[in-house]
Amino acid sequence: MNIHDCIVIGAGPAGLSAALTLGRARRGVAIFDNGTNRNRVTQESHGFITRDGIKPQEFKNIAMKELESYPSVSISNETVIEVNKDVQKNLLLVNTSNNNSYLTEKILLATGIQEEFPLSQIKQYYGKSLFSCPYCDGWELRDKPLAIIAVKDDHIIHMTKLVFNWSNDLIVFTNGHLLSNKVRNDFENKKIKVYTEVIKNLHGDDGNLESIELESGANILRSGGFAVPSFYRPNKFAEQLNCQVDENGGIITDGAGRTTANGIYIAGETEKAGPFSLIIAAGDGNKAASSINMDLTLDRF
Ligand SMILES: Cc1cc2nc3c(=O)[nH]c(=O)nc-3n(C[C@H](O)[C@H](O)[C@H](O)COP(=O)(O)OP(=O)(O)OC[C@H]3O[C@@H](n4cnc5c(N)ncnc54)[C@H](O)[C@@H]3O)c2cc1C
């Protein structure tokens, strides 16, 4: 079996950027990606300098095209289902859902995160008129009548204050969560209404939010907004490989992508199981790739 220098799991900006650096360093790299990147629902990505407004798939296509210049890099759309140490061979073993197995010296985990919303109906509007990151999509929603949908004190306060910068026509929906008088007063002073009632339904067409219906039957007109999800890592690869985890569930690293498990590196949102941006994920991948290349160099030189 061919032994790769590095297997990169995940072709988001973190994995693709790492693969570019590793390919340019003449390393044999196999990338696996199953197309479950969470930003696939959005129409445009913003804030990546030189690529502001690009479609997520186009971003990926350009990156994959660039990788074609490096013959030691391959990309496959297989889903990785298991990663193990092959102790006898002192290598790592990656198994995919196509029943294929691959051996490698290093693994880069760049599998991203996924989100879970306080209300299942949000998914129908997510990426079109409801978003979770004002830096990514606040500009497009500026000055519109917006909803903030969040169900925890800190999420509600943080998101409302932040989004107020893009639109001061805000209504907060807490779906049953009660807010203190202090917070309500702070919001009222800024003319921000709060509905703590349970949300019955969201209404709109083709992902474009038009109104939010409350249990009482009231239907509040809104044309978009921001919802605060909780985020989670979609697999346990890091734990299975004995990478140490901190008290918040983040993977402990040396700050340059090396986990505490030999040969296992991590980059992008999956590291802390929290959201950031395309450009930070890409930078992270670049940094982890330098660590991988340096460690391969020291292993062999
Ligand atoms: C609606 C929405 C809009 C956004 N808009 C912006 C924006 O405008 N600007 C911005 O900077 N950021 C935006 N983001 C955030 C941005 O998408 C992320 O910060 C970035 O994609 C994180 O990169 P990553 O490489 O860590 O993970 P991802 O991009 O999520 O990539 C992880 C990859 O791993 C693959 N994968 C996972 N598990 C497996 C497995 N077992 N086997 C094989 N492959 C696997 C997935 O298919 C996926 O492609 C947005 C996010 C969302 C949800």
Ligand as a Chemical Component Dictionary entry (heavy atoms), coordinates in Angstrom:
data_LIG
# 
_chem_comp.id                   LIG 
_chem_comp.type                 NON-POLYMER 
_chem_comp.pdbx_formal_charge   0 
_chem_comp.three_letter_code    LIG 
# 
loop_
_chem_comp_atom.comp_id 
_chem_comp_atom.atom_id 
_chem_comp_atom.alt_atom_id 
_chem_comp_atom.type_symbol 
_chem_comp_atom.charge 
_chem_comp_atom.model_Cartn_x 
_chem_comp_atom.model_Cartn_y 
_chem_comp_atom.model_Cartn_z 
_chem_comp_atom.pdbx_ordinal 
LIG C1  C1  C 0 -24.197 30.248 6.297 1  
LIG C2  C2  C 0 -22.723 30.518 6.458 2  
LIG C3  C3  C 0 -22.158 31.637 5.879 3  
LIG C4  C4  C 0 -20.811 31.903 6.044 4  
LIG N1  N1  N 0 -20.299 32.996 5.449 5  
LIG C5  C5  C 0 -18.995 33.287 5.579 6  
LIG C6  C6  C 0 -18.440 34.437 4.951 7  
LIG O1  O1  O 0 -19.144 35.178 4.274 8  
LIG N2  N2  N 0 -17.123 34.688 5.149 9  
LIG C7  C7  C 0 -16.328 33.890 5.919 10 
LIG O2  O2  O 0 -15.133 34.178 6.054 11 
LIG N3  N3  N 0 -16.828 32.787 6.507 12 
LIG C8  C8  C 0 -18.143 32.465 6.362 13 
LIG N4  N4  N 0 -18.657 31.348 6.967 14 
LIG C9  C9  C 0 -17.777 30.558 7.842 15 
LIG C10 C10 C 0 -16.863 29.653 6.999 16 
LIG O3  O3  O 0 -17.659 28.826 6.184 17 
LIG C11 C11 C 0 -15.984 28.829 7.936 18 
LIG O4  O4  O 0 -15.275 29.700 8.812 19 
LIG C12 C12 C 0 -14.951 28.004 7.169 20 
LIG O5  O5  O 0 -15.562 27.274 6.137 21 
LIG C13 C13 C 0 -14.227 27.061 8.111 22 
LIG O6  O6  O 0 -13.292 26.348 7.385 23 
LIG P1  P1  P 0 -12.790 24.884 7.791 24 
LIG O7  O7  O 0 -11.803 24.503 6.750 25 
LIG O8  O8  O 0 -12.392 24.861 9.213 26 
LIG O9  O9  O 0 -14.086 23.950 7.708 27 
LIG P2  P2  P 0 -15.105 23.672 6.518 28 
LIG O10 O10 O 0 -15.092 24.742 5.502 29 
LIG O11 O11 O 0 -16.403 23.369 7.180 30 
LIG O12 O12 O 0 -14.535 22.377 5.824 31 
LIG C14 C14 C 0 -14.524 21.132 6.457 32 
LIG C15 C15 C 0 -14.597 20.062 5.385 33 
LIG O13 O13 O 0 -14.399 18.775 5.989 34 
LIG C16 C16 C 0 -15.155 17.829 5.282 35 
LIG N5  N5  N 0 -15.414 16.682 6.158 36 
LIG C17 C17 C 0 -15.948 16.684 7.404 37 
LIG N6  N6  N 0 -15.988 15.429 7.894 38 
LIG C18 C18 C 0 -15.461 14.615 6.923 39 
LIG C19 C19 C 0 -15.230 13.213 6.845 40 
LIG N7  N7  N 0 -15.517 12.399 7.854 41 
LIG N8  N8  N 0 -14.697 12.718 5.707 42 
LIG C20 C20 C 0 -14.382 13.538 4.657 43 
LIG N9  N9  N 0 -14.563 14.878 4.709 44 
LIG C21 C21 C 0 -15.090 15.405 5.824 45 
LIG C22 C22 C 0 -16.435 18.564 4.909 46 
LIG O14 O14 O 0 -17.003 18.002 3.765 47 
LIG C23 C23 C 0 -15.944 19.996 4.687 48 
LIG O15 O15 O 0 -15.798 20.297 3.311 49 
LIG C24 C24 C 0 -19.993 31.037 6.821 50 
LIG C25 C25 C 0 -20.556 29.897 7.396 51 
LIG C26 C26 C 0 -21.896 29.638 7.222 52 
LIG C27 C27 C 0 -22.503 28.422 7.836 53 
# 
loop_
_chem_comp_bond.comp_id 
_chem_comp_bond.atom_id_1 
_chem_comp_bond.atom_id_2 
_chem_comp_bond.value_order 
_chem_comp_bond.pdbx_ordinal 
LIG C1  C2  SING 1  
LIG C2  C3  SING 2  
LIG C2  C26 DOUB 3  
LIG C3  C4  DOUB 4  
LIG C4  N1  SING 5  
LIG C4  C24 SING 6  
LIG N1  C5  DOUB 7  
LIG C5  C6  SING 8  
LIG C5  C8  SING 9  
LIG C6  O1  DOUB 10 
LIG C6  N2  SING 11 
LIG N2  C7  SING 12 
LIG C7  O2  DOUB 13 
LIG C7  N3  SING 14 
LIG N3  C8  DOUB 15 
LIG C8  N4  SING 16 
LIG N4  C9  SING 17 
LIG N4  C24 SING 18 
LIG C9  C10 SING 19 
LIG C10 O3  SING 20 
LIG C10 C11 SING 21 
LIG C11 O4  SING 22 
LIG C11 C12 SING 23 
LIG C12 O5  SING 24 
LIG C12 C13 SING 25 
LIG C13 O6  SING 26 
LIG O6  P1  SING 27 
LIG P1  O7  DOUB 28 
LIG P1  O8  SING 29 
LIG P1  O9  SING 30 
LIG O9  P2  SING 31 
LIG P2  O10 DOUB 32 
LIG P2  O11 SING 33 
LIG P2  O12 SING 34 
LIG O12 C14 SING 35 
LIG C14 C15 SING 36 
LIG C15 O13 SING 37 
LIG C15 C23 SING 38 
LIG O13 C16 SING 39 
LIG C16 N5  SING 40 
LIG C16 C22 SING 41 
LIG N5  C17 SING 42 
LIG N5  C21 SING 43 
LIG C17 N6  DOUB 44 
LIG N6  C18 SING 45 
LIG C18 C19 SING 46 
LIG C18 C21 DOUB 47 
LIG C19 N7  SING 48 
LIG C19 N8  DOUB 49 
LIG N8  C20 SING 50 
LIG C20 N9  DOUB 51 
LIG N9  C21 SING 52 
LIG C22 O14 SING 53 
LIG C22 C23 SING 54 
LIG C23 O15 SING 55 
LIG C24 C25 DOUB 56 
LIG C25 C26 SING 57 
LIG C26 C27 SING 58 
# 
